[in-house]
Amino acid sequence: MDGRDQSLVDLDDPGRLAFDYVRRIGDVLDTWGEPGEPVRVLHVGGAAMTLPRYVAHTRPRSAQVVLEPAAEVTDLVRRELPLPPRSGIKVRPVDGRTGLAAFRDGAVDVIVVDAFVDGRVPGGLVTVDCAADCARVLTADGLLLLNLVDAAPFAWTRRVVAAVRTALPTQLLGAEAATLRGRRPGNLLLVAGRSSVPSSALRARAASGPAPYRVLAGGQVSDTLGGGVPFTDDDTAPSPAART
């Protein structure tokens, strides 16, 4: 989409996550609660449904809702890459903020924000106001995952980190070492919760996986990505353009 690789789905192996940043999201999803147990997930952005399929495969009986406003993409997926029967995945053709507002308090365990418009993360998904709504919808031990795109010195991401921290103060960030060192732009996965994030489990996975990455937690997030002025609905911007 928009000239960029958007999704990779393996119908014979839903557990295959080919893109490195998607694998990082999968690592977080694997560490929530008890492995293999059902989880309630809200996906803001779905496209070909790689991650919802992964959760349905690794955590059967999970209840998942996907907010995907691009109805033509969803129609294509239903024709060419149909979801398995009784997958527990429901797709709603609405944007993230509209769909999020419709959820009751404490309705989901995990929110995954992986949404792009013209190769950029929409500014409305990274504000103080949106973070507060995500926190409202999450359970007490729930997690918010945001797939961000940026490059050093990470001016945009610093503002996102500050915005999310107003509602979900415990954070970690996973990214390629080369991106954190400023050698190239890339995906940064921000994970936030009220009181805890799975930093130890993710560090173990980050070191042992086929595509190693770094995990920053606690003071490391502030030291590396602190100092930003939080985005609000009245003062926001989309991310820098993703790489082609």
N, C-alpha and C positions, 0 to 999 in steps of 0.2 A: 504494500500500500504506500502511496506517495513515493514510489521508487525505492522502497526499503523492504528488506525481508521482514515479514510481520509475524508469521506463525509457522511452526512445523508440527504436524500431527502424524503420528504413527498409529494407524488404526489397529495394527496387530500387536502393538506394545504401547499402551497408554502411559506406561511408566517411563518411557524414554523422553527426556527433556534435553533437546539438542543445543539450544541456545544457553550460553553460560549464565546470563542473568536470570533466565527462567529456572535453571537448576538451583540458583541461590534462593529463589522464592520457594521452590520445592523443598529445600533443606529446612526452611523455617516452618512450612506447613507440616513437615514430618515431625518436628520437635514439639508442636503444641499438644498438651495433654498426653494421653496414653497413645502410643503408636498403634495404628490400625483401628482405633475407635472412631465412631462417627464424629464429624465436626460441622458446625454451621458456618458457611463461608458466604460472604458477599463479595462479588467480583465487580469492580468498577472498570469496565472494559473487558471484552471477551474475545472478539474476533473469531478465530477458529476453535476456541474453547480448549486450548492445550492444557491449561492449569485446572479448569473444572474437570476435565477427563482424568487428569492425574489424581485428583482428590477422590473421585468416584472409584478409581482403580485401587488406590492405596488405603482408602478409608470407606469401605462399602457402607451404604445406608446414610451417607452424609446428605444433608439438605443444603443445596447451593442455589443462589440467585445470581444471575449475570445481568448487569445493566449495560446494554450495548445499543446505542442509538442508531448505528448504521444498519438499518433493517435489511438493506440489500446484501450486506455481508452475512448476516444471519441466514437469509434465504439461501445463499450459495452454500453455506456450511450444511444446512439441512439437506440440500440436494446431493452434494458431493462428498461430505464428510459427516454423515448422520451420527448423532449421539446414540450410545447404546440404549437398549430398552431399559426402562426403570432406572435411569441414571441418577435420578434425584436432582437434575439440573433444570432450572427454569430460567428462561431468557425474557427480559423485559425491554422493549424498545424505547428506553428513555435515557437521558443523560444522567451522569453520576449524582449531581446535586438534587435533581428532581426525584430520582429513585431513592436516594438516601433519606430524604425527608419523609418518605412514606413508611419507613420502618419504625416499629415501636422501640422503646427503650430496652436495652439489654437483649436484643433479638439475636445477635450473632456472636460467634467466637472469634472470627478473623475477618478482616476487611483487606482485600487486595486491590490496590489502585495501580492499574497498568493500562493507562489510557493515553492516546496520542491523537492530536489533530494536526495534520500537515507536519508530522514529524516532531511535534512539541507536546510536552505535558501541559494540558490546559491550566491556566492560572487559577481558575475558580476551584480547583481541586487541592490547592496547597495553601489555603488561607487559614487564619485563626478561626473564622466562622465555620469552614468545612471541617477542621480538626475537632471543633466542639461537637458538631453533629456526629462525626465518627465515634467520638468518645461516648456520646449518648447511646448510640446503637450497640456498642460493644458490651459484652459481659465484663464483670469486675476484673477478670484475668485475661481479657481479650487482647488481641494484637492488631495493630494497623501496619500494613506493609505498603510502602510507596516505591514504585520503580521510577527513579529520577534519572535525568540525563544532564550532564554538565561537564565542565573542564576547569582545571585550576585557573584562578584561585577560588573557584566555587562561590562566586558572589550570590548567584541565584539560590543554590542549595543552602547556603547559610541562612537565608531568609525563610526557606521552607522548614529547616530544622527549628528555628526560633518559633515559627508559627505553630508547628505540631507540639512543641514542648509546652505551650500554654495549656493544653488539654491532656496530653499524654507525656509526662515528664521523663520517663525512663526510656532510653533510646540506645540503639546500636546501629551501626552502618557497615554494610558489606560491599566491597568493590575490589576490582583488580588492583594490584600494587602499582602497576604502571599508571593507572588513572589517578590514584591518590598522590603519586609522585609528580604529577603534572606532565607526564610524557605524552599522553593522548587523552582525548575526551572519552567518556564511557558511561556505563550505567552504574548508578549508586543506589543500593537498596537500603532504604531507611525503615527500620522496624521500631515501633513505639508501643508502650503499654503504660498502664497506670503505676505499676510497682515493680514489674519484672519483665525481662526479656531473656531469651535462651542463649546468652552469650557463650557459655562454656560449651554447650552442645554444638553450636555453630562453628566455634573455633576448631573443634575436632574435625568436623566435616570439611571446613575450609582447607585444612592442612592435608587431608587424606584423599580428597576428590580428584578427578581427572583434570580439572581446571582450577588450581588453587587460587584462593582469594584471601584478602585480609578482612578481619572483623575488628572494628573499633567499638568500644563500649565504655559507658560511664564517662569519666573525665576525658577520655581520648576523643570522644565525639565533640565535646566542647573545645578542646584544644585544637582540633583540626578544622572544625566547621562551626565554631562559635562566632559571636559578635554580630550576627545578622539582625536586621530590623524585621519583625514578623510581617508577612504579607497579610492583608485584610481584604475583604471584598471590595473595599473602596480604593485599594492600593495594591494591585497585583500585576503579574506578568507571566506569560508562558515560559517554559524552559528554553534555553538555547536549543537550536535545531539539532536533532539527532543525526548521527553519522549516516551517510548512505552506504 
